Every structure is written in structure tokens, then in C-alpha cells.
Amino acid sequence: MPGSGIVEIAIAGPAPLTVHAALIESSAGGFRASHDSQALEPGIAVDFTRDGLSGRARVMWTHILAGRRTSGFLVL
């Protein structure tokens, strides 16, 4: 289903990072969001908060078009 709003994505690790991404679409099993972060690479696990929901997800893929990145996330 199409989505809108901001997704806050937190990456843990030696250099913690929070990314604010624009929600493109979501489903019960995952979501797609647009962002500018090079840190959101396929395979990493992240924490997310969107629309009052929070959880853990894995970056499944990232596509770069005209300098803007879009990533697909699988909710864990």
C-alpha cells in the first residue's frame, strides 16, 4: 500500500547513525523508503520507527537513481 511520512532508521555499531527516510510504500512484511544514506547497504539489520510503530528490519536491496537511494526493507 502506498505510504507517506518519515521513517527513522537507526543503525547500531561502532559508529551509530540515524537516517530519516521518506516512506514510499509499506506492507505487513516490509516497506520501501527513499533516502540519501550510503550506510543503508543490503544485508544490514536496522531498527525503525514509522507511524507510531517500531521494530527491526533488514535492508534487502538498494537502488540508486539520479543520486537518490531507495531501499527495500524486510521486517524481522
Predicted model as a PDB file, atoms N, CA, C, CB and O in Angstrom, pLDDT in the B-factor column:
MODEL        1                                                                  
ATOM      1  N   MET A   1       0.842  -1.168   0.000  1.00 54.00           N  
ATOM      2  CA  MET A   1       0.000   0.000   0.000  1.00 54.00           C  
ATOM      3  C   MET A   1       0.889   1.234   0.000  1.00 54.00           C  
ATOM      4  CB  MET A   1      -0.959  -0.004   1.210  1.00 54.00           C  
ATOM      5  O   MET A   1       1.915   1.252   0.680  1.00 54.00           O  
ATOM      6  N   PRO A   2       0.519   2.251  -0.740  1.00 59.00           N  
ATOM      7  CA  PRO A   2       1.317   3.473  -0.775  1.00 59.00           C  
ATOM      8  C   PRO A   2       1.439   4.069   0.613  1.00 59.00           C  
ATOM      9  CB  PRO A   2       0.705   4.494  -1.736  1.00 59.00           C  
ATOM     10  O   PRO A   2       0.534   3.954   1.439  1.00 59.00           O  
ATOM     11  N   GLY A   3       2.554   4.696   0.851  1.00 66.00           N  
ATOM     12  CA  GLY A   3       2.779   5.283   2.165  1.00 66.00           C  
ATOM     13  C   GLY A   3       3.250   6.712   2.043  1.00 66.00           C  
ATOM     14  O   GLY A   3       3.584   7.186   0.957  1.00 66.00           O  
ATOM     15  N   SER A   4       3.270   7.378   3.149  1.00 74.00           N  
ATOM     16  CA  SER A   4       3.821   8.723   3.195  1.00 74.00           C  
ATOM     17  C   SER A   4       4.331   8.954   4.612  1.00 74.00           C  
ATOM     18  CB  SER A   4       2.753   9.804   2.782  1.00 74.00           C  
ATOM     19  O   SER A   4       3.978   8.232   5.544  1.00 74.00           O  
ATOM     20  N   GLY A   5       5.147   9.951   4.747  1.00 88.00           N  
ATOM     21  CA  GLY A   5       5.698  10.250   6.057  1.00 88.00           C  
ATOM     22  C   GLY A   5       7.164   9.902   6.129  1.00 88.00           C  
ATOM     23  O   GLY A   5       7.795   9.544   5.135  1.00 88.00           O  
ATOM     24  N   ILE A   6       7.682  10.016   7.319  1.00 93.00           N  
ATOM     25  CA  ILE A   6       9.107   9.796   7.559  1.00 93.00           C  
ATOM     26  C   ILE A   6       9.313   8.504   8.329  1.00 93.00           C  
ATOM     27  CB  ILE A   6       9.724  10.981   8.325  1.00 93.00           C  
ATOM     28  O   ILE A   6       8.564   8.181   9.251  1.00 93.00           O  
ATOM     29  N   VAL A   7      10.343   7.774   7.932  1.00 95.00           N  
ATOM     30  CA  VAL A   7      10.775   6.576   8.656  1.00 95.00           C  
ATOM     31  C   VAL A   7      12.113   6.929   9.283  1.00 95.00           C  
ATOM     32  CB  VAL A   7      10.883   5.299   7.706  1.00 95.00           C  
ATOM     33  O   VAL A   7      13.026   7.378   8.590  1.00 95.00           O  
ATOM     34  N   GLU A   8      12.234   6.730  10.582  1.00 96.00           N  
ATOM     35  CA  GLU A   8      13.509   6.931  11.268  1.00 96.00           C  
ATOM     36  C   GLU A   8      14.191   5.575  11.333  1.00 96.00           C  
ATOM     37  CB  GLU A   8      13.314   7.553  12.710  1.00 96.00           C  
ATOM     38  O   GLU A   8      13.648   4.625  11.897  1.00 96.00           O  
ATOM     39  N   ILE A   9      15.373   5.487  10.758  1.00 97.00           N  
ATOM     40  CA  ILE A   9      16.108   4.231  10.678  1.00 97.00           C  
ATOM     41  C   ILE A   9      17.402   4.382  11.467  1.00 97.00           C  
ATOM     42  CB  ILE A   9      16.396   3.835   9.193  1.00 97.00           C  
ATOM     43  O   ILE A   9      18.206   5.273  11.192  1.00 97.00           O  
ATOM     44  N   ALA A  10      17.598   3.505  12.452  1.00 96.00           N  
ATOM     45  CA  ALA A  10      18.776   3.573  13.314  1.00 96.00           C  
ATOM     46  C   ALA A  10      19.698   2.396  13.025  1.00 96.00           C  
ATOM     47  CB  ALA A  10      18.368   3.586  14.805  1.00 96.00           C  
ATOM     48  O   ALA A  10      19.274   1.241  13.007  1.00 96.00           O  
ATOM     49  N   ILE A  11      20.958   2.714  12.801  1.00 94.00           N  
ATOM     50  CA  ILE A  11      21.990   1.705  12.566  1.00 94.00           C  
ATOM     51  C   ILE A  11      22.876   1.680  13.802  1.00 94.00           C  
ATOM     52  CB  ILE A  11      22.827   2.010  11.259  1.00 94.00           C  
ATOM     53  O   ILE A  11      23.453   2.701  14.176  1.00 94.00           O  
ATOM     54  N   ALA A  12      22.987   0.517  14.437  1.00 90.00           N  
ATOM     55  CA  ALA A  12      23.844   0.370  15.612  1.00 90.00           C  
ATOM     56  C   ALA A  12      25.259   0.036  15.144  1.00 90.00           C  
ATOM     57  CB  ALA A  12      23.297  -0.736  16.578  1.00 90.00           C  
ATOM     58  O   ALA A  12      25.489  -0.204  13.958  1.00 90.00           O  
ATOM     59  N   GLY A  13      26.174   0.022  16.055  1.00 78.00           N  
ATOM     60  CA  GLY A  13      27.532  -0.372  15.700  1.00 78.00           C  
ATOM     61  C   GLY A  13      28.541   0.593  16.274  1.00 78.00           C  
ATOM     62  O   GLY A  13      28.220   1.431  17.116  1.00 78.00           O  
ATOM     63  N   PRO A  14      29.764   0.460  15.805  1.00 83.00           N  
ATOM     64  CA  PRO A  14      30.825   1.308  16.336  1.00 83.00           C  
ATOM     65  C   PRO A  14      30.567   2.789  16.063  1.00 83.00           C  
ATOM     66  CB  PRO A  14      32.162   0.899  15.742  1.00 83.00           C  
ATOM     67  O   PRO A  14      31.009   3.649  16.826  1.00 83.00           O  
ATOM     68  N   ALA A  15      29.852   3.089  14.975  1.00 84.00           N  
ATOM     69  CA  ALA A  15      29.508   4.478  14.645  1.00 84.00           C  
ATOM     70  C   ALA A  15      27.998   4.541  14.423  1.00 84.00           C  
ATOM     71  CB  ALA A  15      30.297   4.987  13.368  1.00 84.00           C  
ATOM     72  O   ALA A  15      27.541   4.517  13.281  1.00 84.00           O  
ATOM     73  N   PRO A  16      27.213   4.623  15.513  1.00 91.00           N  
ATOM     74  CA  PRO A  16      25.748   4.649  15.372  1.00 91.00           C  
ATOM     75  C   PRO A  16      25.294   5.807  14.479  1.00 91.00           C  
ATOM     76  CB  PRO A  16      25.078   4.763  16.757  1.00 91.00           C  
ATOM     77  O   PRO A  16      25.898   6.880  14.476  1.00 91.00           O  
ATOM     78  N   LEU A  17      24.230   5.569  13.728  1.00 94.00           N  
ATOM     79  CA  LEU A  17      23.739   6.556  12.780  1.00 94.00           C  
ATOM     80  C   LEU A  17      22.221   6.473  12.720  1.00 94.00           C  
ATOM     81  CB  LEU A  17      24.361   6.339  11.376  1.00 94.00           C  
ATOM     82  O   LEU A  17      21.655   5.381  12.768  1.00 94.00           O  
ATOM     83  N   THR A  18      21.561   7.617  12.617  1.00 95.00           N  
ATOM     84  CA  THR A  18      20.122   7.664  12.410  1.00 95.00           C  
ATOM     85  C   THR A  18      19.865   8.314  11.058  1.00 95.00           C  
ATOM     86  CB  THR A  18      19.403   8.441  13.563  1.00 95.00           C  
ATOM     87  O   THR A  18      20.394   9.387  10.765  1.00 95.00           O  
ATOM     88  N   VAL A  19      19.051   7.659  10.236  1.00 95.00           N  
ATOM     89  CA  VAL A  19      18.711   8.139   8.904  1.00 95.00           C  
ATOM     90  C   VAL A  19      17.225   8.454   8.882  1.00 95.00           C  
ATOM     91  CB  VAL A  19      19.083   7.091   7.806  1.00 95.00           C  
ATOM     92  O   VAL A  19      16.413   7.657   9.352  1.00 95.00           O  
ATOM     93  N   HIS A  20      16.863   9.606   8.343  1.00 96.00           N  
ATOM     94  CA  HIS A  20      15.458   9.955   8.147  1.00 96.00           C  
ATOM     95  C   HIS A  20      15.152   9.718   6.669  1.00 96.00           C  
ATOM     96  CB  HIS A  20      15.155  11.457   8.577  1.00 96.00           C  
ATOM     97  O   HIS A  20      15.752  10.345   5.796  1.00 96.00           O  
ATOM     98  N   ALA A  21      14.222   8.815   6.395  1.00 96.00           N  
ATOM     99  CA  ALA A  21      13.885   8.426   5.031  1.00 96.00           C  
ATOM    100  C   ALA A  21      12.407   8.702   4.761  1.00 96.00           C  
ATOM    101  CB  ALA A  21      14.211   6.934   4.793  1.00 96.00           C  
ATOM    102  O   ALA A  21      11.594   8.731   5.685  1.00 96.00           O  
ATOM    103  N   ALA A  22      12.070   8.903   3.499  1.00 95.00           N  
ATOM    104  CA  ALA A  22      10.685   9.135   3.100  1.00 95.00           C  
ATOM    105  C   ALA A  22      10.038   7.793   2.767  1.00 95.00           C  
ATOM    106  CB  ALA A  22      10.606  10.111   1.882  1.00 95.00           C  
ATOM    107  O   ALA A  22      10.523   7.066   1.900  1.00 95.00           O  
ATOM    108  N   LEU A  23       8.958   7.467   3.443  1.00 94.00           N  
ATOM    109  CA  LEU A  23       8.248   6.217   3.212  1.00 94.00           C  
ATOM    110  C   LEU A  23       7.562   6.266   1.851  1.00 94.00           C  
ATOM    111  CB  LEU A  23       7.216   5.951   4.337  1.00 94.00           C  
ATOM    112  O   LEU A  23       6.842   7.219   1.553  1.00 94.00           O  
ATOM    113  N   ILE A  24       7.782   5.248   1.028  1.00 94.00           N  
ATOM    114  CA  ILE A  24       7.177   5.169  -0.299  1.00 94.00           C  
ATOM    115  C   ILE A  24       5.976   4.232  -0.272  1.00 94.00           C  
ATOM    116  CB  ILE A  24       8.208   4.694  -1.342  1.00 94.00           C  
ATOM    117  O   ILE A  24       4.900   4.571  -0.763  1.00 94.00           O  
ATOM    118  N   GLU A  25       6.172   3.055   0.304  1.00 93.00           N  
ATOM    119  CA  GLU A  25       5.078   2.096   0.442  1.00 93.00           C  
ATOM    120  C   GLU A  25       5.388   1.142   1.573  1.00 93.00           C  
ATOM    121  CB  GLU A  25       4.844   1.321  -0.873  1.00 93.00           C  
ATOM    122  O   GLU A  25       6.541   0.991   1.976  1.00 93.00           O  
ATOM    123  N   SER A  26       4.338   0.492   2.088  1.00 89.00           N  
ATOM    124  CA  SER A  26       4.547  -0.447   3.187  1.00 89.00           C  
ATOM    125  C   SER A  26       3.550  -1.591   3.088  1.00 89.00           C  
ATOM    126  CB  SER A  26       4.417   0.264   4.551  1.00 89.00           C  
ATOM    127  O   SER A  26       2.509  -1.482   2.439  1.00 89.00           O  
ATOM    128  N   SER A  27       3.895  -2.687   3.746  1.00 89.00           N  
ATOM    129  CA  SER A  27       3.024  -3.854   3.854  1.00 89.00           C  
ATOM    130  C   SER A  27       3.293  -4.475   5.217  1.00 89.00           C  
ATOM    131  CB  SER A  27       3.272  -4.890   2.681  1.00 89.00           C  
ATOM    132  O   SER A  27       4.130  -3.985   5.975  1.00 89.00           O  
ATOM    133  N   ALA A  28       2.585  -5.546   5.523  1.00 85.00           N  
ATOM    134  CA  ALA A  28       2.789  -6.211   6.810  1.00 85.00           C  
ATOM    135  C   ALA A  28       4.208  -6.771   6.923  1.00 85.00           C  
ATOM    136  CB  ALA A  28       1.762  -7.335   6.996  1.00 85.00           C  
ATOM    137  O   ALA A  28       4.744  -6.882   8.026  1.00 85.00           O  
ATOM    138  N   GLY A  29       4.815  -7.123   5.793  1.00 93.00           N  
ATOM    139  CA  GLY A  29       6.123  -7.762   5.823  1.00 93.00           C  
ATOM    140  C   GLY A  29       7.312  -6.870   5.552  1.00 93.00           C  
ATOM    141  O   GLY A  29       8.455  -7.305   5.689  1.00 93.00           O  
ATOM    142  N   GLY A  30       7.059  -5.609   5.163  1.00 94.00           N  
ATOM    143  CA  GLY A  30       8.195  -4.761   4.855  1.00 94.00           C  
ATOM    144  C   GLY A  30       7.779  -3.382   4.402  1.00 94.00           C  
ATOM    145  O   GLY A  30       6.607  -3.014   4.466  1.00 94.00           O  
ATOM    146  N   PHE A  31       8.766  -2.619   3.938  1.00 94.00           N  
ATOM    147  CA  PHE A  31       8.493  -1.278   3.442  1.00 94.00           C  
ATOM    148  C   PHE A  31       9.609  -0.842   2.509  1.00 94.00           C  
ATOM    149  CB  PHE A  31       8.338  -0.280   4.606  1.00 94.00           C  
ATOM    150  O   PHE A  31      10.689  -1.431   2.479  1.00 94.00           O  
ATOM    151  N   ARG A  32       9.320   0.201   1.751  1.00 95.00           N  
ATOM    152  CA  ARG A  32      10.279   0.788   0.828  1.00 95.00           C  
ATOM    153  C   ARG A  32      10.387   2.262   1.172  1.00 95.00           C  
ATOM    154  CB  ARG A  32       9.854   0.574  -0.669  1.00 95.00           C  
ATOM    155  O   ARG A  32       9.376   2.927   1.397  1.00 95.00           O  
ATOM    156  N   ALA A  33      11.624   2.781   1.213  1.00 96.00           N  
ATOM    157  CA  ALA A  33      11.841   4.169   1.595  1.00 96.00           C  
ATOM    158  C   ALA A  33      12.964   4.789   0.780  1.00 96.00           C  
ATOM    159  CB  ALA A  33      12.155   4.270   3.083  1.00 96.00           C  
ATOM    160  O   ALA A  33      13.897   4.102   0.363  1.00 96.00           O  
ATOM    161  N   SER A  34      12.866   6.101   0.557  1.00 95.00           N  
ATOM    162  CA  SER A  34      13.856   6.861  -0.188  1.00 95.00           C  
ATOM    163  C   SER A  34      14.711   7.657   0.794  1.00 95.00           C  
ATOM    164  CB  SER A  34      13.175   7.799  -1.223  1.00 95.00           C  
ATOM    165  O   SER A  34      14.196   8.207   1.768  1.00 95.00           O  
ATOM    166  N   HIS A  35      16.023   7.718   0.535  1.00 95.00           N  
ATOM    167  CA  HIS A  35      16.952   8.358   1.478  1.00 95.00           C  
ATOM    168  C   HIS A  35      18.228   8.777   0.761  1.00 95.00           C  
ATOM    169  CB  HIS A  35      17.287   7.405   2.648  1.00 95.00           C  
ATOM    170  O   HIS A  35      18.384   8.542  -0.437  1.00 95.00           O  
ATOM    171  N   ASP A  36      19.138   9.399   1.502  1.00 92.00           N  
ATOM    172  CA  ASP A  36      20.421   9.838   0.945  1.00 92.00           C  
ATOM    173  C   ASP A  36      21.616   9.121   1.573  1.00 92.00           C  
ATOM    174  CB  ASP A  36      20.575  11.332   1.131  1.00 92.00           C  
ATOM    175  O   ASP A  36      22.757   9.525   1.353  1.00 92.00           O  
ATOM    176  N   SER A  37      21.375   8.075   2.344  1.00 92.00           N  
ATOM    177  CA  SER A  37      22.455   7.452   3.116  1.00 92.00           C  
ATOM    178  C   SER A  37      23.162   6.321   2.374  1.00 92.00           C  
ATOM    179  CB  SER A  37      21.908   6.924   4.409  1.00 92.00           C  
ATOM    180  O   SER A  37      22.522   5.407   1.856  1.00 92.00           O  
ATOM    181  N   GLN A  38      24.476   6.396   2.332  1.00 91.00           N  
ATOM    182  CA  GLN A  38      25.281   5.308   1.773  1.00 91.00           C  
ATOM    183  C   GLN A  38      25.416   4.162   2.768  1.00 91.00           C  
ATOM    184  CB  GLN A  38      26.669   5.821   1.371  1.00 91.00           C  
ATOM    185  O   GLN A  38      25.844   3.068   2.400  1.00 91.00           O  
ATOM    186  N   ALA A  39      25.055   4.406   4.025  1.00 92.00           N  
ATOM    187  CA  ALA A  39      25.218   3.390   5.073  1.00 92.00           C  
ATOM    188  C   ALA A  39      24.170   2.276   4.991  1.00 92.00           C  
ATOM    189  CB  ALA A  39      25.148   4.048   6.438  1.00 92.00           C  
ATOM    190  O   ALA A  39      24.383   1.195   5.541  1.00 92.00           O  
ATOM    191  N   LEU A  40      23.049   2.518   4.319  1.00 93.00           N  
ATOM    192  CA  LEU A  40      21.985   1.507   4.236  1.00 93.00           C  
ATOM    193  C   LEU A  40      22.278   0.555   3.083  1.00 93.00           C  
ATOM    194  CB  LEU A  40      20.590   2.178   4.050  1.00 93.00           C  
ATOM    195  O   LEU A  40      21.753   0.698   1.979  1.00 93.00           O  
ATOM    196  N   GLU A  41      23.124  -0.411   3.372  1.00 92.00           N  
ATOM    197  CA  GLU A  41      23.548  -1.398   2.382  1.00 92.00           C  
ATOM    198  C   GLU A  41      22.790  -2.699   2.585  1.00 92.00           C  
ATOM    199  CB  GLU A  41      25.066  -1.642   2.466  1.00 92.00           C  
ATOM    200  O   GLU A  41      22.431  -3.034   3.714  1.00 92.00           O  
ATOM    201  N   PRO A  42      22.540  -3.439   1.507  1.00 96.00           N  
ATOM    202  CA  PRO A  42      21.849  -4.723   1.636  1.00 96.00           C  
ATOM    203  C   PRO A  42      22.531  -5.645   2.642  1.00 96.00           C  
ATOM    204  CB  PRO A  42      21.772  -5.410   0.283  1.00 96.00           C  
ATOM    205  O   PRO A  42      23.755  -5.774   2.674  1.00 96.00           O  
ATOM    206  N   GLY A  43      21.695  -6.282   3.463  1.00 95.00           N  
ATOM    207  CA  GLY A  43      22.193  -7.250   4.435  1.00 95.00           C  
ATOM    208  C   GLY A  43      22.258  -6.746   5.861  1.00 95.00           C  
ATOM    209  O   GLY A  43      22.264  -7.548   6.795  1.00 95.00           O  
ATOM    210  N   ILE A  44      22.309  -5.422   6.056  1.00 94.00           N  
ATOM    211  CA  ILE A  44      22.416  -4.940   7.435  1.00 94.00           C  
ATOM    212  C   ILE A  44      21.044  -4.913   8.112  1.00 94.00           C  
ATOM    213  CB  ILE A  44      23.051  -3.536   7.465  1.00 94.00           C  
ATOM    214  O   ILE A  44      20.017  -4.703   7.467  1.00 94.00           O  
ATOM    215  N   ALA A  45      21.057  -5.126   9.407  1.00 95.00           N  
ATOM    216  CA  ALA A  45      19.836  -5.054  10.215  1.00 95.00           C  
ATOM    217  C   ALA A  45      19.763  -3.679  10.849  1.00 95.00           C  
ATOM    218  CB  ALA A  45      19.802  -6.174  11.306  1.00 95.00           C  
ATOM    219  O   ALA A  45      20.775  -3.137  11.293  1.00 95.00           O  
ATOM    220  N   VAL A  46      18.559  -3.112  10.891  1.00 97.00           N  
ATOM    221  CA  VAL A  46      18.353  -1.773  11.431  1.00 97.00           C  
ATOM    222  C   VAL A  46      17.135  -1.776  12.350  1.00 97.00           C  
ATOM    223  CB  VAL A  46      18.177  -0.737  10.290  1.00 97.00           C  
ATOM    224  O   VAL A  46      16.312  -2.691  12.306  1.00 97.00           O  
ATOM    225  N   ASP A  47      17.033  -0.756  13.169  1.00 97.00           N  
ATOM    226  CA  ASP A  47      15.819  -0.506  13.940  1.00 97.00           C  
ATOM    227  C   ASP A  47      15.078   0.610  13.218  1.00 97.00           C  
ATOM    228  CB  ASP A  47      16.136  -0.124  15.451  1.00 97.00           C  
ATOM    229  O   ASP A  47      15.704   1.518  12.671  1.00 97.00           O  
ATOM    230  N   PHE A  48      13.744   0.547  13.213  1.00 96.00           N  
ATOM    231  CA  PHE A  48      12.985   1.584  12.532  1.00 96.00           C  
ATOM    232  C   PHE A  48      11.803   2.034  13.382  1.00 96.00           C  
ATOM    233  CB  PHE A  48      12.501   1.083  11.170  1.00 96.00           C  
ATOM    234  O   PHE A  48      11.305   1.298  14.233  1.00 96.00           O  
ATOM    235  N   THR A  49      11.369   3.273  13.123  1.00 95.00           N  
ATOM    236  CA  THR A  49      10.165   3.824  13.729  1.00 95.00           C  
ATOM    237  C   THR A  49       9.412   4.555  12.636  1.00 95.00           C  
ATOM    238  CB  THR A  49      10.497   4.774  14.935  1.00 95.00           C  
ATOM    239  O   THR A  49       9.982   5.395  11.940  1.00 95.00           O  
ATOM    240  N   ARG A  50       8.134   4.239  12.482  1.00 87.00           N  
ATOM    241  CA  ARG A  50       7.292   4.923  11.496  1.00 87.00           C  
ATOM    242  C   ARG A  50       5.842   4.824  11.921  1.00 87.00           C  
ATOM    243  CB  ARG A  50       7.485   4.323  10.080  1.00 87.00           C  
ATOM    244  O   ARG A  50       5.404   3.785  12.415  1.00 87.00           O  
ATOM    245  N   ASP A  51       5.113   5.876  11.735  1.00 78.00           N  
ATOM    246  CA  ASP A  51       3.681   5.898  12.054  1.00 78.00           C  
ATOM    247  C   ASP A  51       3.375   5.335  13.434  1.00 78.00           C  
ATOM    248  CB  ASP A  51       2.910   5.120  11.015  1.00 78.00           C  
ATOM    249  O   ASP A  51       2.373   4.642  13.609  1.00 78.00           O  
ATOM    250  N   GLY A  52       4.221   5.621  14.414  1.00 82.00           N  
ATOM    251  CA  GLY A  52       3.991   5.125  15.763  1.00 82.00           C  
ATOM    252  C   GLY A  52       4.368   3.667  15.971  1.00 82.00           C  
ATOM    253  O   GLY A  52       4.224   3.146  17.077  1.00 82.00           O  
ATOM    254  N   LEU A  53       4.850   2.998  14.924  1.00 85.00           N  
ATOM    255  CA  LEU A  53       5.289   1.600  15.023  1.00 85.00           C  
ATOM    256  C   LEU A  53       6.807   1.568  15.073  1.00 85.00           C  
ATOM    257  CB  LEU A  53       4.757   0.749  13.825  1.00 85.00           C  
ATOM    258  O   LEU A  53       7.472   2.437  14.509  1.00 85.00           O  
ATOM    259  N   SER A  54       7.346   0.577  15.739  1.00 93.00           N  
ATOM    260  CA  SER A  54       8.801   0.414  15.732  1.00 93.00           C  
ATOM    261  C   SER A  54       9.111  -1.066  15.645  1.00 93.00           C  
ATOM    262  CB  SER A  54       9.456   1.048  17.000  1.00 93.00           C  
ATOM    263  O   SER A  54       8.288  -1.910  15.997  1.00 93.00           O  
ATOM    264  N   GLY A  55      10.299  -1.367  15.175  1.00 95.00           N  
ATOM    265  CA  GLY A  55      10.700  -2.762  15.040  1.00 95.00           C  
ATOM    266  C   GLY A  55      12.084  -2.876  14.453  1.00 95.00           C  
ATOM    267  O   GLY A  55      12.856  -1.917  14.416  1.00 95.00           O  
ATOM    268  N   ARG A  56      12.371  -4.060  14.000  1.00 97.00           N  
ATOM    269  CA  ARG A  56      13.675  -4.385  13.425  1.00 97.00           C  
ATOM    270  C   ARG A  56      13.432  -4.813  11.983  1.00 97.00           C  
ATOM    271  CB  ARG A  56      14.416  -5.515  14.249  1.00 97.00           C  
ATOM    272  O   ARG A  56      12.433  -5.467  11.685  1.00 97.00           O  
ATOM    273  N   ALA A  57      14.340  -4.446  11.094  1.00 97.00           N  
ATOM    274  CA  ALA A  57      14.216  -4.809   9.686  1.00 97.00           C  
ATOM    275  C   ALA A  57      15.597  -5.052   9.092  1.00 97.00           C  
ATOM    276  CB  ALA A  57      13.473  -3.708   8.898  1.00 97.00           C  
ATOM    277  O   ALA A  57      16.613  -4.635   9.648  1.00 97.00           O  
ATOM    278  N   ARG A  58      15.611  -5.726   7.964  1.00 98.00           N  
ATOM    279  CA  ARG A  58      16.861  -5.958   7.225  1.00 98.00           C  
ATOM    280  C   ARG A  58      16.752  -5.259   5.876  1.00 98.00           C  
ATOM    281  CB  ARG A  58      17.146  -7.498   7.041  1.00 98.00           C  
ATOM    282  O   ARG A  58      15.726  -5.346   5.201  1.00 98.00           O  
ATOM    283  N   VAL A  59      17.827  -4.561   5.487  1.00 97.00           N  
ATOM    284  CA  VAL A  59      17.886  -3.945   4.165  1.00 97.00           C  
ATOM    285  C   VAL A  59      18.061  -5.080   3.154  1.00 97.00           C  
ATOM    286  CB  VAL A  59      19.061  -2.880   4.061  1.00 97.00           C  
ATOM    287  O   VAL A  59      19.045  -5.818   3.213  1.00 97.00           O  
ATOM    288  N   MET A  60      17.112  -5.220   2.230  1.00 98.00           N  
ATOM    289  CA  MET A  60      17.165  -6.301   1.249  1.00 98.00           C  
ATOM    290  C   MET A  60      17.824  -5.864  -0.058  1.00 98.00           C  
ATOM    291  CB  MET A  60      15.765  -6.815   0.969  1.00 98.00           C  
ATOM    292  O   MET A  60      18.517  -6.650  -0.703  1.00 98.00           O  
ATOM    293  N   TRP A  61      17.606  -4.614  -0.441  1.00 97.00           N  
ATOM    294  CA  TRP A  61      18.195  -4.087  -1.676  1.00 97.00           C  
ATOM    295  C   TRP A  61      18.221  -2.565  -1.607  1.00 97.00           C  
ATOM    296  CB  TRP A  61      17.398  -4.568  -2.929  1.00 97.00           C  
ATOM    297  O   TRP A  61      17.466  -1.945  -0.858  1.00 97.00           O  
ATOM    298  N   THR A  62      19.108  -1.981  -2.404  1.00 96.00           N  
ATOM    299  CA  THR A  62      19.159  -0.527  -2.549  1.00 96.00           C  
ATOM    300  C   THR A  62      19.373  -0.213  -4.016  1.00 96.00           C  
ATOM    301  CB  THR A  62      20.288   0.102  -1.667  1.00 96.00           C  
ATOM    302  O   THR A  62      20.235  -0.796  -4.672  1.00 96.00           O  
ATOM    303  N   HIS A  63      18.575   0.721  -4.523  1.00 95.00           N  
ATOM    304  CA  HIS A  63      18.634   1.153  -5.920  1.00 95.00           C  
ATOM    305  C   HIS A  63      18.993   2.637  -5.912  1.00 95.00           C  
ATOM    306  CB  HIS A  63      17.263   0.889  -6.680  1.00 95.00           C  
ATOM    307  O   HIS A  63      18.429   3.410  -5.137  1.00 95.00           O  
ATOM    308  N   ILE A  64      19.929   3.036  -6.770  1.00 93.00           N  
ATOM    309  CA  ILE A  64      20.343   4.437  -6.845  1.00 93.00           C  
ATOM    310  C   ILE A  64      19.933   4.988  -8.204  1.00 93.00           C  
ATOM    311  CB  ILE A  64      21.887   4.588  -6.621  1.00 93.00           C  
ATOM    312  O   ILE A  64      20.282   4.430  -9.245  1.00 93.00           O  
ATOM    313  N   LEU A  65      19.184   6.094  -8.183  1.00 87.00           N  
ATOM    314  CA  LEU A  65      18.750   6.742  -9.409  1.00 87.00           C  
ATOM    315  C   LEU A  65      18.859   8.251  -9.219  1.00 87.00           C  
ATOM    316  CB  LEU A  65      17.296   6.324  -9.788  1.00 87.00           C  
ATOM    317  O   LEU A  65      18.261   8.814  -8.302  1.00 87.00           O  
ATOM    318  N   ALA A  66      19.614   8.887 -10.080  1.00 83.00           N  
ATOM    319  CA  ALA A  66      19.818  10.344 -10.026  1.00 83.00           C  
ATOM    320  C   ALA A  66      20.310  10.796  -8.647  1.00 83.00           C  
ATOM    321  CB  ALA A  66      18.512  11.076 -10.379  1.00 83.00           C  
ATOM    322  O   ALA A  66      19.901  11.845  -8.148  1.00 83.00           O  
ATOM    323  N   GLY A  67      21.186  10.000  -8.039  1.00 80.00           N  
ATOM    324  CA  GLY A  67      21.778  10.363  -6.763  1.00 80.00           C  
ATOM    325  C   GLY A  67      20.909  10.100  -5.546  1.00 80.00           C  
ATOM    326  O   GLY A  67      21.362  10.282  -4.415  1.00 80.00           O  
ATOM    327  N   ARG A  68      19.692   9.684  -5.752  1.00 87.00           N  
ATOM    328  CA  ARG A  68      18.782   9.376  -4.637  1.00 87.00           C  
ATOM    329  C   ARG A  68      18.702   7.875  -4.486  1.00 87.00           C  
ATOM    330  CB  ARG A  68      17.360   9.986  -4.866  1.00 87.00           C  
ATOM    331  O   ARG A  68      18.621   7.146  -5.475  1.00 87.00           O  
ATOM    332  N   ARG A  69      18.723   7.412  -3.247  1.00 95.00           N  
ATOM    333  CA  ARG A  69      18.691   5.972  -2.969  1.00 95.00           C  
ATOM    334  C   ARG A  69      17.300   5.560  -2.502  1.00 95.00           C  
ATOM    335  CB  ARG A  69      19.750   5.595  -1.903  1.00 95.00           C  
ATOM    336  O   ARG A  69      16.639   6.279  -1.754  1.00 95.00           O  
ATOM    337  N   THR A  70      16.875   4.399  -2.956  1.00 96.00           N  
ATOM    338  CA  THR A  70      15.640   3.778  -2.474  1.00 96.00           C  
ATOM    339  C   THR A  70      16.007   2.384  -2.013  1.00 96.00           C  
ATOM    340  CB  THR A  70      14.516   3.743  -3.587  1.00 96.00           C  
ATOM    341  O   THR A  70      16.695   1.647  -2.719  1.00 96.00           O  
ATOM    342  N   SER A  71      15.545   2.021  -0.822  1.00 97.00           N  
ATOM    343  CA  SER A  71      15.861   0.701  -0.266  1.00 97.00           C  
ATOM    344  C   SER A  71      14.579  -0.028   0.091  1.00 97.00           C  
ATOM    345  CB  SER A  71      16.773   0.826   0.977  1.00 97.00           C  
ATOM    346  O   SER A  71      13.573   0.578   0.460  1.00 97.00           O  
ATOM    347  N   GLY A  72      14.646  -1.358  -0.031  1.00 97.00           N  
ATOM    348  CA  GLY A  72      13.563  -2.227   0.401  1.00 97.00           C  
ATOM    349  C   GLY A  72      13.963  -2.897   1.701  1.00 97.00           C  
ATOM    350  O   GLY A  72      15.091  -3.370   1.839  1.00 97.00           O  
ATOM    351  N   PHE A  73      13.046  -2.939   2.655  1.00 97.00           N  
ATOM    352  CA  PHE A  73      13.298  -3.477   3.994  1.00 97.00           C  
ATOM    353  C   PHE A  73      12.347  -4.618   4.285  1.00 97.00           C  
ATOM    354  CB  PHE A  73      13.155  -2.380   5.063  1.00 97.00           C  
ATOM    355  O   PHE A  73      11.153  -4.518   4.002  1.00 97.00           O  
ATOM    356  N   LEU A  74      12.856  -5.695   4.843  1.00 97.00           N  
ATOM    357  CA  LEU A  74      12.057  -6.825   5.303  1.00 97.00           C  
ATOM    358  C   LEU A  74      11.945  -6.728   6.819  1.00 97.00           C  
ATOM    359  CB  LEU A  74      12.688  -8.195   4.863  1.00 97.00           C  
ATOM    360  O   LEU A  74      12.958  -6.722   7.519  1.00 97.00           O  
ATOM    361  N   VAL A  75      10.719  -6.652   7.327  1.00 95.00           N  
ATOM    362  CA  VAL A  75      10.518  -6.571   8.770  1.00 95.00           C  
ATOM    363  C   VAL A  75      10.861  -7.929   9.387  1.00 95.00           C  
ATOM    364  CB  VAL A  75       9.049  -6.150   9.113  1.00 95.00           C  
ATOM    365  O   VAL A  75      10.403  -8.972   8.919  1.00 95.00           O  
ATOM    366  N   LEU A  76      11.668  -7.894  10.439  1.00 93.00           N  
ATOM    367  CA  LEU A  76      12.113  -9.129  11.081  1.00 93.00           C  
ATOM    368  C   LEU A  76      11.204  -9.486  12.259  1.00 93.00           C  
ATOM    369  CB  LEU A  76      13.573  -8.992  11.555  1.00 93.00           C  
ATOM    370  O   LEU A  76      11.423 -10.498  12.924  1.00 93.00           O  
TER     371      LEU A  76                                                      
ENDMDL                                                                          
END                                                                             
